[in-house]
Amino acid sequence: MNRILIAENGKIRTYEDVELAEDIIDTKNKKDPWVVIDKLVNTWAKKAADDVKAVEINIGQYRESLKDKTYGQTPLGKDQERRFKLSFPYALMMMIRSVYKPDDLKMDDAFFDKFAERYPLFKVAEKN
């Protein structure tokens, strides 16, 4: 049974969502960011099963269009070579950013390399 709770700002939340938010905050204060990100990825996957399937389909299509699938090189020509390493769903990005601001968690190349290693579902290129 989903019991509904109405927050002060007028947004409707379930008790389960509030409990999850409290757990995330508690975990953030006690553990490594990757433990929190694990929880957020799992939560996103449970709540957005259609989005998970869409990511899988999109990544398959991205891979088909690559010039070099191993390193994710796009076919834009010799003067505009780019790599397409992973696909990161907007909703998941917003979940992570709701917990970690840019100063708290840098989403740089090292972050995305580790993210792709931990969550291969999102990888487009075979190698980082």
MODELLER restraints for C-alpha pairs under 7 A, 6 or more apart:
rsr = mdl.restraints
at = mdl.atoms
rsr.add(forms.Gaussian(group=physical.xy_distance, feature=features.Distance(at['CA:2:A'], at['CA:14:A']), mean=6.20, stdev=0.5))
rsr.add(forms.Gaussian(group=physical.xy_distance, feature=features.Distance(at['CA:3:A'], at['CA:14:A']), mean=5.62, stdev=0.5))
rsr.add(forms.Gaussian(group=physical.xy_distance, feature=features.Distance(at['CA:3:A'], at['CA:15:A']), mean=5.84, stdev=0.5))
rsr.add(forms.Gaussian(group=physical.xy_distance, feature=features.Distance(at['CA:4:A'], at['CA:12:A']), mean=6.95, stdev=0.5))
rsr.add(forms.Gaussian(group=physical.xy_distance, feature=features.Distance(at['CA:4:A'], at['CA:13:A']), mean=5.91, stdev=0.5))
rsr.add(forms.Gaussian(group=physical.xy_distance, feature=features.Distance(at['CA:4:A'], at['CA:14:A']), mean=4.36, stdev=0.5))
rsr.add(forms.Gaussian(group=physical.xy_distance, feature=features.Distance(at['CA:4:A'], at['CA:15:A']), mean=6.18, stdev=0.5))
rsr.add(forms.Gaussian(group=physical.xy_distance, feature=features.Distance(at['CA:5:A'], at['CA:12:A']), mean=6.07, stdev=0.5))
rsr.add(forms.Gaussian(group=physical.xy_distance, feature=features.Distance(at['CA:5:A'], at['CA:13:A']), mean=5.18, stdev=0.5))
rsr.add(forms.Gaussian(group=physical.xy_distance, feature=features.Distance(at['CA:5:A'], at['CA:14:A']), mean=5.34, stdev=0.5))
rsr.add(forms.Gaussian(group=physical.xy_distance, feature=features.Distance(at['CA:5:A'], at['CA:15:A']), mean=6.15, stdev=0.5))
rsr.add(forms.Gaussian(group=physical.xy_distance, feature=features.Distance(at['CA:6:A'], at['CA:12:A']), mean=4.55, stdev=0.5))
rsr.add(forms.Gaussian(group=physical.xy_distance, feature=features.Distance(at['CA:6:A'], at['CA:13:A']), mean=5.88, stdev=0.5))
rsr.add(forms.Gaussian(group=physical.xy_distance, feature=features.Distance(at['CA:7:A'], at['CA:13:A']), mean=6.80, stdev=0.5))
rsr.add(forms.Gaussian(group=physical.xy_distance, feature=features.Distance(at['CA:24:A'], at['CA:36:A']), mean=6.29, stdev=0.5))
rsr.add(forms.Gaussian(group=physical.xy_distance, feature=features.Distance(at['CA:27:A'], at['CA:36:A']), mean=6.31, stdev=0.5))
rsr.add(forms.Gaussian(group=physical.xy_distance, feature=features.Distance(at['CA:28:A'], at['CA:36:A']), mean=6.12, stdev=0.5))
rsr.add(forms.Gaussian(group=physical.xy_distance, feature=features.Distance(at['CA:37:A'], at['CA:96:A']), mean=6.80, stdev=0.5))
rsr.add(forms.Gaussian(group=physical.xy_distance, feature=features.Distance(at['CA:40:A'], at['CA:95:A']), mean=6.85, stdev=0.5))
rsr.add(forms.Gaussian(group=physical.xy_distance, feature=features.Distance(at['CA:40:A'], at['CA:96:A']), mean=7.00, stdev=0.5))
rsr.add(forms.Gaussian(group=physical.xy_distance, feature=features.Distance(at['CA:41:A'], at['CA:92:A']), mean=6.93, stdev=0.5))
rsr.add(forms.Gaussian(group=physical.xy_distance, feature=features.Distance(at['CA:44:A'], at['CA:92:A']), mean=6.35, stdev=0.5))
rsr.add(forms.Gaussian(group=physical.xy_distance, feature=features.Distance(at['CA:45:A'], at['CA:52:A']), mean=6.16, stdev=0.5))
rsr.add(forms.Gaussian(group=physical.xy_distance, feature=features.Distance(at['CA:59:A'], at['CA:124:A']), mean=5.87, stdev=0.5))
rsr.add(forms.Gaussian(group=physical.xy_distance, feature=features.Distance(at['CA:62:A'], at['CA:124:A']), mean=6.93, stdev=0.5))
rsr.add(forms.Gaussian(group=physical.xy_distance, feature=features.Distance(at['CA:63:A'], at['CA:69:A']), mean=6.24, stdev=0.5))
rsr.add(forms.Gaussian(group=physical.xy_distance, feature=features.Distance(at['CA:63:A'], at['CA:124:A']), mean=6.08, stdev=0.5))
rsr.add(forms.Gaussian(group=physical.xy_distance, feature=features.Distance(at['CA:66:A'], at['CA:72:A']), mean=6.14, stdev=0.5))
rsr.add(forms.Gaussian(group=physical.xy_distance, feature=features.Distance(at['CA:66:A'], at['CA:73:A']), mean=5.90, stdev=0.5))
rsr.add(forms.Gaussian(group=physical.xy_distance, feature=features.Distance(at['CA:66:A'], at['CA:74:A']), mean=4.97, stdev=0.5))
rsr.add(forms.Gaussian(group=physical.xy_distance, feature=features.Distance(at['CA:66:A'], at['CA:75:A']), mean=6.16, stdev=0.5))
rsr.add(forms.Gaussian(group=physical.xy_distance, feature=features.Distance(at['CA:67:A'], at['CA:73:A']), mean=5.55, stdev=0.5))
rsr.add(forms.Gaussian(group=physical.xy_distance, feature=features.Distance(at['CA:67:A'], at['CA:74:A']), mean=5.39, stdev=0.5))
rsr.add(forms.Gaussian(group=physical.xy_distance, feature=features.Distance(at['CA:67:A'], at['CA:75:A']), mean=5.01, stdev=0.5))
rsr.add(forms.Gaussian(group=physical.xy_distance, feature=features.Distance(at['CA:69:A'], at['CA:125:A']), mean=5.79, stdev=0.5))
rsr.add(forms.Gaussian(group=physical.xy_distance, feature=features.Distance(at['CA:69:A'], at['CA:126:A']), mean=6.46, stdev=0.5))
rsr.add(forms.Gaussian(group=physical.xy_distance, feature=features.Distance(at['CA:70:A'], at['CA:125:A']), mean=5.56, stdev=0.5))
rsr.add(forms.Gaussian(group=physical.xy_distance, feature=features.Distance(at['CA:70:A'], at['CA:126:A']), mean=4.60, stdev=0.5))
rsr.add(forms.Gaussian(group=physical.xy_distance, feature=features.Distance(at['CA:70:A'], at['CA:127:A']), mean=5.74, stdev=0.5))
rsr.add(forms.Gaussian(group=physical.xy_distance, feature=features.Distance(at['CA:71:A'], at['CA:83:A']), mean=6.72, stdev=0.5))
rsr.add(forms.Gaussian(group=physical.xy_distance, feature=features.Distance(at['CA:71:A'], at['CA:125:A']), mean=5.08, stdev=0.5))
rsr.add(forms.Gaussian(group=physical.xy_distance, feature=features.Distance(at['CA:71:A'], at['CA:126:A']), mean=6.08, stdev=0.5))
rsr.add(forms.Gaussian(group=physical.xy_distance, feature=features.Distance(at['CA:71:A'], at['CA:127:A']), mean=5.45, stdev=0.5))
rsr.add(forms.Gaussian(group=physical.xy_distance, feature=features.Distance(at['CA:71:A'], at['CA:128:A']), mean=6.81, stdev=0.5))
rsr.add(forms.Gaussian(group=physical.xy_distance, feature=features.Distance(at['CA:72:A'], at['CA:83:A']), mean=4.91, stdev=0.5))
rsr.add(forms.Gaussian(group=physical.xy_distance, feature=features.Distance(at['CA:72:A'], at['CA:84:A']), mean=4.83, stdev=0.5))
rsr.add(forms.Gaussian(group=physical.xy_distance, feature=features.Distance(at['CA:72:A'], at['CA:85:A']), mean=5.83, stdev=0.5))
rsr.add(forms.Gaussian(group=physical.xy_distance, feature=features.Distance(at['CA:72:A'], at['CA:124:A']), mean=6.48, stdev=0.5))
rsr.add(forms.Gaussian(group=physical.xy_distance, feature=features.Distance(at['CA:72:A'], at['CA:125:A']), mean=4.16, stdev=0.5))
rsr.add(forms.Gaussian(group=physical.xy_distance, feature=features.Distance(at['CA:73:A'], at['CA:81:A']), mean=6.60, stdev=0.5))
rsr.add(forms.Gaussian(group=physical.xy_distance, feature=features.Distance(at['CA:73:A'], at['CA:82:A']), mean=5.54, stdev=0.5))
rsr.add(forms.Gaussian(group=physical.xy_distance, feature=features.Distance(at['CA:73:A'], at['CA:83:A']), mean=4.38, stdev=0.5))
rsr.add(forms.Gaussian(group=physical.xy_distance, feature=features.Distance(at['CA:73:A'], at['CA:84:A']), mean=6.27, stdev=0.5))
rsr.add(forms.Gaussian(group=physical.xy_distance, feature=features.Distance(at['CA:74:A'], at['CA:81:A']), mean=6.37, stdev=0.5))
rsr.add(forms.Gaussian(group=physical.xy_distance, feature=features.Distance(at['CA:74:A'], at['CA:82:A']), mean=5.57, stdev=0.5))
rsr.add(forms.Gaussian(group=physical.xy_distance, feature=features.Distance(at['CA:74:A'], at['CA:83:A']), mean=5.96, stdev=0.5))
rsr.add(forms.Gaussian(group=physical.xy_distance, feature=features.Distance(at['CA:74:A'], at['CA:84:A']), mean=6.76, stdev=0.5))
rsr.add(forms.Gaussian(group=physical.xy_distance, feature=features.Distance(at['CA:84:A'], at['CA:124:A']), mean=6.39, stdev=0.5))
rsr.add(forms.Gaussian(group=physical.xy_distance, feature=features.Distance(at['CA:84:A'], at['CA:125:A']), mean=6.33, stdev=0.5))
rsr.add(forms.Gaussian(group=physical.xy_distance, feature=features.Distance(at['CA:85:A'], at['CA:123:A']), mean=6.11, stdev=0.5))
rsr.add(forms.Gaussian(group=physical.xy_distance, feature=features.Distance(at['CA:85:A'], at['CA:124:A']), mean=5.18, stdev=0.5))
rsr.add(forms.Gaussian(group=physical.xy_distance, feature=features.Distance(at['CA:85:A'], at['CA:125:A']), mean=4.78, stdev=0.5))
rsr.add(forms.Gaussian(group=physical.xy_distance, feature=features.Distance(at['CA:85:A'], at['CA:128:A']), mean=6.73, stdev=0.5))
rsr.add(forms.Gaussian(group=physical.xy_distance, feature=features.Distance(at['CA:86:A'], at['CA:116:A']), mean=6.73, stdev=0.5))
rsr.add(forms.Gaussian(group=physical.xy_distance, feature=features.Distance(at['CA:86:A'], at['CA:122:A']), mean=5.40, stdev=0.5))
rsr.add(forms.Gaussian(group=physical.xy_distance, feature=features.Distance(at['CA:86:A'], at['CA:123:A']), mean=4.32, stdev=0.5))
rsr.add(forms.Gaussian(group=physical.xy_distance, feature=features.Distance(at['CA:86:A'], at['CA:124:A']), mean=4.71, stdev=0.5))
rsr.add(forms.Gaussian(group=physical.xy_distance, feature=features.Distance(at['CA:86:A'], at['CA:125:A']), mean=6.73, stdev=0.5))
rsr.add(forms.Gaussian(group=physical.xy_distance, feature=features.Distance(at['CA:87:A'], at['CA:122:A']), mean=5.30, stdev=0.5))
rsr.add(forms.Gaussian(group=physical.xy_distance, feature=features.Distance(at['CA:87:A'], at['CA:123:A']), mean=6.50, stdev=0.5))
rsr.add(forms.Gaussian(group=physical.xy_distance, feature=features.Distance(at['CA:87:A'], at['CA:124:A']), mean=6.72, stdev=0.5))
rsr.add(forms.Gaussian(group=physical.xy_distance, feature=features.Distance(at['CA:88:A'], at['CA:122:A']), mean=6.55, stdev=0.5))
rsr.add(forms.Gaussian(group=physical.xy_distance, feature=features.Distance(at['CA:113:A'], at['CA:128:A']), mean=6.17, stdev=0.5))
rsr.add(forms.Gaussian(group=physical.xy_distance, feature=features.Distance(at['CA:116:A'], at['CA:122:A']), mean=6.33, stdev=0.5))
rsr.add(forms.Gaussian(group=physical.xy_distance, feature=features.Distance(at['CA:116:A'], at['CA:123:A']), mean=5.54, stdev=0.5))
